[in-house]
Amino acid sequence: MIEPSLWIFWWLLAGHALADFGLQSEFMARNKNRNLSPSYQPPYTTWPYVLGSHALIHGIMVAIITGDARLGIAETIFHFVIDFGKCEKWYGNHADQAMHILCKVAWTYLAING
């Protein structure tokens, strides 16, 4: 039998891979970054909605997998902030993904231990 914490962590990683790579369209990947030319106008209003929607998809995944909407809300906020930092070039893709995985470790712990 698989440890409950490993089971939850595995599903959180799978959900992250699906949301970050499978469900993120080219439109989202480009338009969530306020520093890139938008694919449509007006450029000054696009990125917060696209980045927010992308982060919300991640939050939905976490809420469904853990059964805890509070963790989904936390994921939405953290994912938005982490991706914003990557778009600002404060760090690269590896650090971005490492921070996302650390969040999954935290959500696993909180899902098991309340």
N, CA, C and O atoms as CSV, one atom per row, in Angstrom:
chain,resi,resn,atom,element,x,y,z
A,1,MET,N,N,0.843,-1.184,0.000
A,1,MET,CA,C,0.000,0.000,0.000
A,1,MET,C,C,0.887,1.246,0.000
A,1,MET,O,O,1.904,1.305,0.692
A,2,ILE,N,N,0.484,2.221,-0.780
A,2,ILE,CA,C,1.249,3.463,-0.890
A,2,ILE,C,C,0.887,4.386,0.268
A,2,ILE,O,O,-0.282,4.541,0.619
A,3,GLU,N,N,1.903,4.986,0.844
A,3,GLU,CA,C,1.732,5.986,1.906
A,3,GLU,C,C,0.787,7.082,1.412
A,3,GLU,O,O,0.938,7.537,0.278
A,4,PRO,N,N,-0.181,7.521,2.219
A,4,PRO,CA,C,-1.094,8.586,1.775
A,4,PRO,C,C,-0.377,9.865,1.341
A,4,PRO,O,O,-0.801,10.523,0.390
A,5,SER,N,N,0.701,10.216,2.031
A,5,SER,CA,C,1.410,11.440,1.668
A,5,SER,C,C,2.060,11.315,0.290
A,5,SER,O,O,2.059,12.275,-0.481
A,6,LEU,N,N,2.611,10.148,-0.027
A,6,LEU,CA,C,3.214,9.949,-1.352
A,6,LEU,C,C,2.140,9.956,-2.434
A,6,LEU,O,O,2.352,10.475,-3.529
A,7,TRP,N,N,1.003,9.384,-2.122
A,7,TRP,CA,C,-0.104,9.345,-3.070
A,7,TRP,C,C,-0.574,10.771,-3.398
A,7,TRP,O,O,-0.736,11.124,-4.566
A,8,ILE,N,N,-0.789,11.574,-2.369
A,8,ILE,CA,C,-1.229,12.956,-2.578
A,8,ILE,C,C,-0.158,13.746,-3.331
A,8,ILE,O,O,-0.469,14.482,-4.268
A,9,PHE,N,N,1.103,13.592,-2.919
A,9,PHE,CA,C,2.188,14.321,-3.571
A,9,PHE,C,C,2.278,13.951,-5.049
A,9,PHE,O,O,2.452,14.825,-5.897
A,10,TRP,N,N,2.161,12.663,-5.360
A,10,TRP,CA,C,2.224,12.213,-6.753
A,10,TRP,C,C,1.107,12.850,-7.566
A,10,TRP,O,O,1.350,13.339,-8.669
A,11,TRP,N,N,-0.120,12.851,-7.038
A,11,TRP,CA,C,-1.240,13.452,-7.754
A,11,TRP,C,C,-1.067,14.959,-7.897
A,11,TRP,O,O,-1.437,15.524,-8.926
A,12,LEU,N,N,-0.513,15.617,-6.890
A,12,LEU,CA,C,-0.250,17.055,-7.000
A,12,LEU,C,C,0.783,17.348,-8.094
A,12,LEU,O,O,0.640,18.316,-8.841
A,13,LEU,N,N,1.818,16.514,-8.185
A,13,LEU,CA,C,2.807,16.685,-9.255
A,13,LEU,C,C,2.176,16.434,-10.620
A,13,LEU,O,O,2.438,17.166,-11.574
A,14,ALA,N,N,1.349,15.402,-10.710
A,14,ALA,CA,C,0.670,15.098,-11.975
A,14,ALA,C,C,-0.261,16.249,-12.366
A,14,ALA,O,O,-0.305,16.645,-13.531
A,15,GLY,N,N,-0.999,16.783,-11.398
A,15,GLY,CA,C,-1.882,17.914,-11.658
A,15,GLY,C,C,-1.105,19.139,-12.099
A,15,GLY,O,O,-1.544,19.885,-12.974
A,16,HIS,N,N,0.054,19.342,-11.487
A,16,HIS,CA,C,0.905,20.469,-11.870
A,16,HIS,C,C,1.392,20.306,-13.309
A,16,HIS,O,O,1.340,21.251,-14.096
A,17,ALA,N,N,1.861,19.117,-13.647
A,17,ALA,CA,C,2.339,18.877,-15.013
A,17,ALA,C,C,1.212,19.106,-16.023
A,17,ALA,O,O,1.423,19.715,-17.072
A,18,LEU,N,N,0.039,18.622,-15.704
A,18,LEU,CA,C,-1.103,18.808,-16.599
A,18,LEU,C,C,-1.455,20.285,-16.763
A,18,LEU,O,O,-1.657,20.759,-17.881
A,19,ALA,N,N,-1.527,21.014,-15.640
A,19,ALA,CA,C,-1.923,22.421,-15.693
A,19,ALA,C,C,-0.832,23.317,-16.282
A,19,ALA,O,O,-1.141,24.275,-16.991
A,20,ASP,N,N,0.431,23.022,-16.002
A,20,ASP,CA,C,1.518,23.893,-16.458
A,20,ASP,C,C,1.935,23.610,-17.898
A,20,ASP,O,O,2.430,24.503,-18.586
A,21,PHE,N,N,1.742,22.394,-18.351
A,21,PHE,CA,C,2.225,22.041,-19.686
A,21,PHE,C,C,1.109,21.577,-20.618
A,21,PHE,O,O,1.093,21.963,-21.787
A,22,GLY,N,N,0.192,20.773,-20.141
A,22,GLY,CA,C,-0.874,20.269,-21.001
A,22,GLY,C,C,-1.993,21.266,-21.235
A,22,GLY,O,O,-2.483,21.393,-22.357
A,23,LEU,N,N,-2.407,21.978,-20.187
A,23,LEU,CA,C,-3.543,22.887,-20.298
A,23,LEU,C,C,-3.158,24.334,-20.580
A,23,LEU,O,O,-4.026,25.160,-20.864
A,24,GLN,N,N,-1.876,24.649,-20.506
A,24,GLN,CA,C,-1.444,26.023,-20.766
A,24,GLN,C,C,-1.224,26.199,-22.268
A,24,GLN,O,O,-0.292,25.640,-22.845
A,25,SER,N,N,-2.088,26.974,-22.876
A,25,SER,CA,C,-1.987,27.204,-24.312
A,25,SER,C,C,-0.856,28.180,-24.622
A,25,SER,O,O,-0.302,28.822,-23.730
A,26,GLU,N,N,-0.533,28.272,-25.892
A,26,GLU,CA,C,0.458,29.254,-26.343
A,26,GLU,C,C,-0.025,30.665,-26.004
A,26,GLU,O,O,0.769,31.523,-25.619
A,27,PHE,N,N,-1.326,30.897,-26.149
A,27,PHE,CA,C,-1.912,32.190,-25.792
A,27,PHE,C,C,-1.633,32.521,-24.332
A,27,PHE,O,O,-1.207,33.632,-24.016
A,28,MET,N,N,-1.873,31.555,-23.434
A,28,MET,CA,C,-1.650,31.797,-21.999
A,28,MET,C,C,-0.166,32.014,-21.707
A,28,MET,O,O,0.204,32.944,-20.991
A,29,ALA,N,N,0.669,31.158,-22.260
A,29,ALA,CA,C,2.107,31.246,-21.988
A,29,ALA,C,C,2.653,32.618,-22.390
A,29,ALA,O,O,3.505,33.172,-21.696
A,30,ARG,N,N,2.176,33.156,-23.485
A,30,ARG,CA,C,2.675,34.443,-23.964
A,30,ARG,C,C,2.019,35.614,-23.229
A,30,ARG,O,O,2.705,36.542,-22.801
A,31,ASN,N,N,0.721,35.570,-23.085
A,31,ASN,CA,C,-0.014,36.728,-22.589
A,31,ASN,C,C,-0.067,36.852,-21.072
A,31,ASN,O,O,-0.575,37.850,-20.561
A,32,LYS,N,N,0.452,35.850,-20.328
A,32,LYS,CA,C,0.529,36.004,-18.872
A,32,LYS,C,C,1.728,36.863,-18.476
A,32,LYS,O,O,1.843,37.290,-17.328
A,33,ASN,N,N,2.599,37.105,-19.414
A,33,ASN,CA,C,3.829,37.870,-19.169
A,33,ASN,C,C,3.639,39.302,-19.652
A,33,ASN,O,O,3.508,39.545,-20.852
A,34,ARG,N,N,3.623,40.238,-18.729
A,34,ARG,CA,C,3.397,41.641,-19.091
A,34,ARG,C,C,4.546,42.248,-19.886
A,34,ARG,O,O,4.406,43.332,-20.452
A,35,ASN,N,N,5.689,41.548,-19.931
A,35,ASN,CA,C,6.851,42.067,-20.632
A,35,ASN,C,C,6.962,41.598,-22.078
A,35,ASN,O,O,7.864,42.023,-22.799
A,36,LEU,N,N,6.055,40.726,-22.505
A,36,LEU,CA,C,6.063,40.259,-23.893
A,36,LEU,C,C,4.986,40.991,-24.678
A,36,LEU,O,O,3.996,41.457,-24.114
A,37,SER,N,N,5.190,41.084,-25.973
A,37,SER,CA,C,4.177,41.702,-26.818
A,37,SER,C,C,2.924,40.835,-26.789
A,37,SER,O,O,3.012,39.626,-27.004
A,38,PRO,N,N,1.789,41.412,-26.535
A,38,PRO,CA,C,0.560,40.627,-26.493
A,38,PRO,C,C,0.157,40.166,-27.884
A,38,PRO,O,O,0.487,40.799,-28.887
A,39,SER,N,N,-0.564,39.046,-27.925
A,39,SER,CA,C,-1.010,38.529,-29.215
A,39,SER,C,C,-2.288,39.213,-29.674
A,39,SER,O,O,-2.727,39.015,-30.806
A,40,TYR,N,N,-2.879,40.008,-28.814
A,40,TYR,CA,C,-4.031,40.811,-29.212
A,40,TYR,C,C,-4.072,42.055,-28.334
A,40,TYR,O,O,-3.362,42.125,-27.331
A,41,GLN,N,N,-4.878,43.018,-28.691
A,41,GLN,CA,C,-4.956,44.281,-27.958
A,41,GLN,C,C,-6.159,44.279,-27.032
A,41,GLN,O,O,-7.065,43.482,-27.275
A,42,PRO,N,N,-6.249,45.086,-26.006
A,42,PRO,CA,C,-5.267,46.064,-25.547
A,42,PRO,C,C,-4.219,45.412,-24.644
A,42,PRO,O,O,-4.579,44.611,-23.781
A,43,PRO,N,N,-2.959,45.725,-24.814
A,43,PRO,CA,C,-1.889,45.071,-24.074
A,43,PRO,C,C,-1.885,45.377,-22.581
A,43,PRO,O,O,-1.420,44.555,-21.792
A,44,TYR,N,N,-2.382,46.519,-22.183
A,44,TYR,CA,C,-2.279,46.923,-20.789
A,44,TYR,C,C,-3.289,46.228,-19.885
A,44,TYR,O,O,-3.203,46.375,-18.666
A,45,THR,N,N,-4.226,45.488,-20.423
A,45,THR,CA,C,-5.208,44.812,-19.565
A,45,THR,C,C,-5.161,43.300,-19.679
A,45,THR,O,O,-5.880,42.617,-18.949
A,46,THR,N,N,-4.361,42.764,-20.547
A,46,THR,CA,C,-4.381,41.331,-20.823
A,46,THR,C,C,-3.733,40.492,-19.734
A,46,THR,O,O,-4.361,39.570,-19.213
A,47,TRP,N,N,-2.498,40.791,-19.384
A,47,TRP,CA,C,-1.697,39.879,-18.574
A,47,TRP,C,C,-2.290,39.539,-17.207
A,47,TRP,O,O,-2.199,38.375,-16.819
A,48,PRO,N,N,-2.893,40.460,-16.442
A,48,PRO,CA,C,-3.391,40.047,-15.120
A,48,PRO,C,C,-4.493,38.988,-15.208
A,48,PRO,O,O,-4.562,38.087,-14.372
A,49,TYR,N,N,-5.344,39.102,-16.213
A,49,TYR,CA,C,-6.422,38.133,-16.376
A,49,TYR,C,C,-5.888,36.772,-16.809
A,49,TYR,O,O,-6.338,35.734,-16.324
A,50,VAL,N,N,-4.937,36.788,-17.713
A,50,VAL,CA,C,-4.384,35.527,-18.216
A,50,VAL,C,C,-3.564,34.848,-17.128
A,50,VAL,O,O,-3.718,33.648,-16.901
A,51,LEU,N,N,-2.698,35.592,-16.455
A,51,LEU,CA,C,-1.909,35.003,-15.372
A,51,LEU,C,C,-2.818,34.539,-14.240
A,51,LEU,O,O,-2.601,33.469,-13.672
A,52,GLY,N,N,-3.826,35.327,-13.910
A,52,GLY,CA,C,-4.770,34.938,-12.869
A,52,GLY,C,C,-5.542,33.672,-13.224
A,52,GLY,O,O,-5.758,32.811,-12.371
A,53,SER,N,N,-5.954,33.560,-14.479
A,53,SER,CA,C,-6.664,32.357,-14.924
A,53,SER,C,C,-5.763,31.132,-14.874
A,53,SER,O,O,-6.186,30.056,-14.452
A,54,HIS,N,N,-4.520,31.303,-15.308
A,54,HIS,CA,C,-3.553,30.208,-15.255
A,54,HIS,C,C,-3.339,29.755,-13.806
A,54,HIS,O,O,-3.332,28.557,-13.522
A,55,ALA,N,N,-3.166,30.700,-12.908
A,55,ALA,CA,C,-2.968,30.366,-11.489
A,55,ALA,C,C,-4.212,29.708,-10.908
A,55,ALA,O,O,-4.105,28.793,-10.092
A,56,LEU,N,N,-5.382,30.160,-11.317
A,56,LEU,CA,C,-6.628,29.577,-10.826
A,56,LEU,C,C,-6.789,28.130,-11.275
A,56,LEU,O,O,-7.295,27.305,-10.514
A,57,ILE,N,N,-6.371,27.809,-12.489
A,57,ILE,CA,C,-6.404,26.415,-12.953
A,57,ILE,C,C,-5.566,25.548,-12.021
A,57,ILE,O,O,-5.972,24.441,-11.667
A,58,HIS,N,N,-4.404,26.046,-11.627
A,58,HIS,CA,C,-3.554,25.309,-10.682
A,58,HIS,C,C,-4.247,25.166,-9.328
A,58,HIS,O,O,-4.202,24.102,-8.711
A,59,GLY,N,N,-4.881,26.234,-8.873
A,59,GLY,CA,C,-5.600,26.184,-7.603
A,59,GLY,C,C,-6.738,25.178,-7.634
A,59,GLY,O,O,-6.969,24.467,-6.655
A,60,ILE,N,N,-7.449,25.113,-8.748
A,60,ILE,CA,C,-8.531,24.135,-8.892
A,60,ILE,C,C,-7.975,22.721,-8.790
A,60,ILE,O,O,-8.562,21.865,-8.127
A,61,MET,N,N,-6.855,22.477,-9.440
A,61,MET,CA,C,-6.218,21.144,-9.377
A,61,MET,C,C,-5.908,20.768,-7.931
A,61,MET,O,O,-6.219,19.661,-7.491
A,62,VAL,N,N,-5.298,21.686,-7.202
A,62,VAL,CA,C,-4.918,21.405,-5.812
A,62,VAL,C,C,-6.162,21.177,-4.952
A,62,VAL,O,O,-6.186,20.262,-4.129
A,63,ALA,N,N,-7.183,21.994,-5.134
A,63,ALA,CA,C,-8.414,21.830,-4.348
A,63,ALA,C,C,-9.079,20.483,-4.626
A,63,ALA,O,O,-9.544,19.817,-3.701
A,64,ILE,N,N,-9.124,20.088,-5.878
A,64,ILE,CA,C,-9.735,18.802,-6.236
A,64,ILE,C,C,-8.930,17.640,-5.650
A,64,ILE,O,O,-9.499,16.708,-5.083
A,65,ILE,N,N,-7.613,17.700,-5.790
A,65,ILE,CA,C,-6.760,16.587,-5.352
A,65,ILE,C,C,-6.742,16.457,-3.833
A,65,ILE,O,O,-6.805,15.348,-3.303
A,66,THR,N,N,-6.657,17.581,-3.133
A,66,THR,CA,C,-6.575,17.523,-1.661
A,66,THR,C,C,-7.945,17.534,-0.998
A,66,THR,O,O,-8.081,17.149,0.163
A,67,GLY,N,N,-8.953,17.972,-1.729
A,67,GLY,CA,C,-10.272,18.123,-1.126
A,67,GLY,C,C,-10.368,19.322,-0.203
A,67,GLY,O,O,-11.279,19.399,0.621
A,68,ASP,N,N,-9.440,20.258,-0.331
A,68,ASP,CA,C,-9.390,21.415,0.563
A,68,ASP,C,C,-9.309,22.702,-0.258
A,68,ASP,O,O,-8.278,23.000,-0.861
A,69,ALA,N,N,-10.403,23.458,-0.274
A,69,ALA,CA,C,-10.449,24.704,-1.044
A,69,ALA,C,C,-9.429,25.715,-0.536
A,69,ALA,O,O,-8.925,26.523,-1.316
A,70,ARG,N,N,-9.117,25.685,0.761
A,70,ARG,CA,C,-8.126,26.632,1.292
A,70,ARG,C,C,-6.763,26.407,0.653
A,70,ARG,O,O,-6.051,27.366,0.356
A,71,LEU,N,N,-6.397,25.146,0.440
A,71,LEU,CA,C,-5.123,24.853,-0.216
A,71,LEU,C,C,-5.172,25.276,-1.682
A,71,LEU,O,O,-4.163,25.708,-2.240
A,72,GLY,N,N,-6.340,25.151,-2.303
A,72,GLY,CA,C,-6.504,25.611,-3.675
A,72,GLY,C,C,-6.333,27.115,-3.790
A,72,GLY,O,O,-5.724,27.610,-4.738
A,73,ILE,N,N,-6.870,27.834,-2.827
A,73,ILE,CA,C,-6.713,29.292,-2.811
A,73,ILE,C,C,-5.246,29.655,-2.601
A,73,ILE,O,O,-4.719,30.541,-3.273
A,74,ALA,N,N,-4.590,28.970,-1.668
A,74,ALA,CA,C,-3.166,29.225,-1.425
A,74,ALA,C,C,-2.352,28.945,-2.683
A,74,ALA,O,O,-1.461,29.720,-3.029
A,75,GLU,N,N,-2.651,27.844,-3.369
A,75,GLU,CA,C,-1.940,27.514,-4.611
A,75,GLU,C,C,-2.149,28.605,-5.654
A,75,GLU,O,O,-1.204,28.998,-6.338
A,76,THR,N,N,-3.371,29.091,-5.780
A,76,THR,CA,C,-3.659,30.139,-6.762
A,76,THR,C,C,-2.782,31.365,-6.492
A,76,THR,O,O,-2.180,31.917,-7.412
A,77,ILE,N,N,-2.715,31.775,-5.257
A,77,ILE,CA,C,-1.928,32.964,-4.884
A,77,ILE,C,C,-0.444,32.723,-5.119
A,77,ILE,O,O,0.230,33.538,-5.749
A,78,PHE,N,N,0.069,31.592,-4.606
A,78,PHE,CA,C,1.499,31.303,-4.750
A,78,PHE,C,C,1.885,31.128,-6.215
A,78,PHE,O,O,2.935,31.605,-6.646
A,79,HIS,N,N,1.027,30.438,-6.984
A,79,HIS,CA,C,1.360,30.218,-8.387
A,79,HIS,C,C,1.419,31.547,-9.142
A,79,HIS,O,O,2.301,31.749,-9.976
A,80,PHE,N,N,0.489,32.444,-8.854
A,80,PHE,CA,C,0.484,33.770,-9.483
A,80,PHE,C,C,1.793,34.502,-9.170
A,80,PHE,O,O,2.447,35.026,-10.072
A,81,VAL,N,N,2.163,34.533,-7.911
A,81,VAL,CA,C,3.362,35.268,-7.489
A,81,VAL,C,C,4.632,34.644,-8.078
A,81,VAL,O,O,5.511,35.361,-8.556
A,82,ILE,N,N,4.728,33.324,-8.046
A,82,ILE,CA,C,5.917,32.644,-8.583
A,82,ILE,C,C,6.048,32.890,-10.082
A,82,ILE,O,O,7.130,33.223,-10.564
A,83,ASP,N,N,4.952,32.726,-10.819
A,83,ASP,CA,C,5.021,32.941,-12.265
A,83,ASP,C,C,5.274,34.409,-12.611
A,83,ASP,O,O,5.965,34.704,-13.586
A,84,PHE,N,N,4.723,35.323,-11.827
A,84,PHE,CA,C,4.999,36.739,-12.051
A,84,PHE,C,C,6.505,36.997,-11.930
A,84,PHE,O,O,7.083,37.696,-12.762
A,85,GLY,N,N,7.138,36.434,-10.898
A,85,GLY,CA,C,8.582,36.598,-10.716
A,85,GLY,C,C,9.382,36.029,-11.869
A,85,GLY,O,O,10.379,36.615,-12.291
A,86,LYS,N,N,8.945,34.884,-12.381
A,86,LYS,CA,C,9.644,34.311,-13.541
A,86,LYS,C,C,9.496,35.234,-14.749
A,86,LYS,O,O,10.461,35.459,-15.480
A,87,CYS,N,N,8.301,35.766,-14.960
A,87,CYS,CA,C,8.075,36.672,-16.087
A,87,CYS,C,C,8.894,37.952,-15.964
A,87,CYS,O,O,9.267,38.553,-16.971
A,88,GLU,N,N,9.173,38.369,-14.731
A,88,GLU,CA,C,10.000,39.552,-14.492
A,88,GLU,C,C,11.490,39.238,-14.582
A,88,GLU,O,O,12.325,40.133,-14.454
A,89,LYS,N,N,11.820,37.970,-14.803
A,89,LYS,CA,C,13.206,37.495,-14.907
A,89,LYS,C,C,13.977,37.646,-13.602
A,89,LYS,O,O,15.189,37.861,-13.605
A,90,TRP,N,N,13.253,37.531,-12.479
A,90,TRP,CA,C,13.917,37.525,-11.179
A,90,TRP,C,C,14.622,36.191,-10.968
A,90,TRP,O,O,15.555,36.103,-10.170
A,91,TYR,N,N,14.189,35.164,-11.669
A,91,TYR,CA,C,14.776,33.828,-11.640
A,91,TYR,C,C,14.332,33.107,-12.905
A,91,TYR,O,O,13.460,33.582,-13.634
A,92,GLY,N,N,14.937,31.966,-13.150
A,92,GLY,CA,C,14.657,31.223,-14.381
A,92,GLY,C,C,13.653,30.091,-14.193
A,92,GLY,O,O,13.010,29.959,-13.152
A,93,ASN,N,N,13.548,29.286,-15.239
A,93,ASN,CA,C,12.581,28.185,-15.254
A,93,ASN,C,C,12.841,27.138,-14.177
A,93,ASN,O,O,11.900,26.624,-13.572
A,94,HIS,N,N,14.112,26.818,-13.934
A,94,HIS,CA,C,14.424,25.782,-12.941
A,94,HIS,C,C,13.992,26.214,-11.543
A,94,HIS,O,O,13.386,25.437,-10.805
A,95,ALA,N,N,14.305,27.451,-11.186
A,95,ALA,CA,C,13.892,27.962,-9.872
A,95,ALA,C,C,12.372,28.043,-9.788
A,95,ALA,O,O,11.788,27.730,-8.750
A,96,ASP,N,N,11.732,28.460,-10.872
A,96,ASP,CA,C,10.274,28.529,-10.933
A,96,ASP,C,C,9.648,27.159,-10.637
A,96,ASP,O,O,8.753,27.039,-9.801
A,97,GLN,N,N,10.128,26.151,-11.328
A,97,GLN,CA,C,9.577,24.805,-11.121
A,97,GLN,C,C,9.919,24.273,-9.725
A,97,GLN,O,O,9.099,23.590,-9.112
A,98,ALA,N,N,11.104,24.574,-9.223
A,98,ALA,CA,C,11.466,24.140,-7.867
A,98,ALA,C,C,10.533,24.750,-6.829
A,98,ALA,O,O,10.112,24.068,-5.894
A,99,MET,N,N,10.208,26.034,-6.989
A,99,MET,CA,C,9.281,26.679,-6.047
A,99,MET,C,C,7.882,26.067,-6.136
A,99,MET,O,O,7.212,25.897,-5.117
A,100,HIS,N,N,7.443,25.738,-7.345
A,100,HIS,CA,C,6.141,25.092,-7.499
A,100,HIS,C,C,6.127,23.727,-6.813
A,100,HIS,O,O,5.143,23.365,-6.168
A,101,ILE,N,N,7.209,22.976,-6.949
A,101,ILE,CA,C,7.289,21.654,-6.316
A,101,ILE,C,C,7.333,21.803,-4.794
A,101,ILE,O,O,6.715,21.011,-4.082
A,102,LEU,N,N,8.050,22.802,-4.289
A,102,LEU,CA,C,8.050,23.039,-2.837
A,102,LEU,C,C,6.649,23.357,-2.326
A,102,LEU,O,O,6.279,22.956,-1.222
A,103,CYS,N,N,5.884,24.066,-3.118
A,103,CYS,CA,C,4.479,24.312,-2.738
A,103,CYS,C,C,3.726,22.989,-2.636
A,103,CYS,O,O,2.928,22.799,-1.718
A,104,LYS,N,N,3.974,22.079,-3.567
A,104,LYS,CA,C,3.288,20.781,-3.532
A,104,LYS,C,C,3.685,19.992,-2.283
A,104,LYS,O,O,2.862,19.279,-1.707
A,105,VAL,N,N,4.935,20.119,-1.871
A,105,VAL,CA,C,5.370,19.485,-0.616
A,105,VAL,C,C,4.584,20.081,0.556
A,105,VAL,O,O,4.107,19.349,1.423
A,106,ALA,N,N,4.452,21.404,0.578
A,106,ALA,CA,C,3.706,22.072,1.655
A,106,ALA,C,C,2.238,21.660,1.650
A,106,ALA,O,O,1.670,21.381,2.706
A,107,TRP,N,N,1.616,21.618,0.459
A,107,TRP,CA,C,0.194,21.243,0.393
A,107,TRP,C,C,-0.004,19.799,0.836
A,107,TRP,O,O,-0.996,19.476,1.490
A,108,THR,N,N,0.950,18.922,0.478
A,108,THR,CA,C,0.863,17.528,0.931
A,108,THR,C,C,0.908,17.456,2.442
A,108,THR,O,O,0.086,16.781,3.061
A,109,TYR,N,N,1.865,18.149,3.039
A,109,TYR,CA,C,1.979,18.164,4.494
A,109,TYR,C,C,0.697,18.680,5.143
A,109,TYR,O,O,0.189,18.077,6.088
A,110,LEU,N,N,0.180,19.788,4.637
A,110,LEU,CA,C,-1.017,20.380,5.219
A,110,LEU,C,C,-2.258,19.523,4.985
A,110,LEU,O,O,-3.148,19.478,5.834
A,111,ALA,N,N,-2.322,18.854,3.861
A,111,ALA,CA,C,-3.458,17.974,3.591
A,111,ALA,C,C,-3.482,16.790,4.547
A,111,ALA,O,O,-4.552,16.344,4.960
A,112,ILE,N,N,-2.307,16.281,4.899
A,112,ILE,CA,C,-2.206,15.135,5.809
A,112,ILE,C,C,-2.332,15.564,7.267
A,112,ILE,O,O,-2.991,14.891,8.060
A,113,ASN,N,N,-1.711,16.668,7.616
A,113,ASN,CA,C,-1.615,17.077,9.015
A,113,ASN,C,C,-2.546,18.213,9.423
A,113,ASN,O,O,-2.526,18.657,10.571
A,114,GLY,N,N,-3.345,18.671,8.500
A,114,GLY,CA,C,-4.317,19.725,8.823
A,114,GLY,C,C,-3.670,21.035,9.040
A,114,GLY,O,O,-4.351,22.021,9.319
